[in-house]
């Protein structure tokens, strides 16, 4: 910022209106790849019954998602992103920019707020699963050796992790916790077949302790406390991807 704290208010004099739009993190990361290459996508603005309908379509060249590991992810970002329009809510919001010379300029006042959300599709579900897998990766990884290590190795009667496993197994009965990603895979596979499950059925499917299973379900699911499907779990809207239109059949049954 300049020594005198001066701000260029040309934008205010021109009464420039700007939109404040919230976008998913992965979308901003894809945009960054296009730096210096021009177009990142197309924005379509229309009207339906007097209401504005806005949708952003990502450039097809920017859809490939990079994996955090060594191998390509093979996952593509969803292209279509409809906007959820929101009011400014009586607030006075402004957008400022700062140049390399530390000069502050007012670009304009916010006249419209919106949230850019991906349309639910197969690509979106694959992207969510990739994100969960990356977050679930342990810091330490085990590796199978082709031959035995003969140097600096001293056998022990029982390793600490074996003792810990035995302790947990005694505390939790016959069900011992497995890796979180394995449980998520089992749950997603089950919910592709049916929309609603009670906790007993999910315990039978995953063979996991109830407390551990509920902890994972809270991240991806919703517990119904009333209605036709009372006391059952279902996936949150952003994770739903049913086969054969089961969700529609469930809704017709409810009606």
C-alpha positions, 0 to 999 in steps of 0.5 A: 500500500502507498505511504499516504494510503491513497486509493484509486476510486475511479471504479466508484465514479463509474458505478461499476457493478461486479459479481462475487462468486464462490467456486470449488477449490478444484475449479480454481486449480484447473483455471490456474493451469490456463495461465497465459493460455486464454479461455478457461470456459464459457459463461451462459446467462439466460432467463427462466420465468423472469429469473436469471439462470447462469451456468459456467462450462469448463473448457474441455482442455482443462478437465483432466485432474492431476493426482497427488501421487505419482500416477495420473488420476484418470479422473476428469472434472465436471464441465457444467457448473450452474450458479446458485444466485444469492442476494447481497443482503443489504451489505455494502461489498466492494472489490479492490485490486493491488498492483505490483507498485502497491497501488490500491484501486477500487474495481467496483461494488458487488451487485450480485452474489452467487455460488458456482456448483458442479452438476452431479454426474459420473465425473463428479462422483469419481472426483469426490471419491478421488478426493476422499482417497487422497485425504485417507492416505496414511502418512506411513506406507507399508511395502512388501520386500522381495527378499529378507533384510539381513542387516541391522534387523533384530527379531522381537517376540511380538511387535507393538502394532500386533499388541495394539491390534490384539488390544483393540480386538478384545475391546471391540469384540470380533470386529476390528477396524479396517482402513477407512478407505476400505469402509468407504468403498463398501458403503458406496458400493452398498448405497449404489444398490439401495438408498436407505439402510439401518445401522444394523444392516450396515454393520453386517455389510462392513463388519465394523464396530458401530461407533467407528462406522457411525463416525465415517457415516457422519462424513458422507451420510444423513440420518433420518429421524422422522418420516417413512425412512425413520432411523435409516441412513442415506448418502448426502446429496453430493455423494448420491449416484444410484443405479437404475433410477432407484432414487426416483422409485424411492420418491414415488413410493414416498409420494 
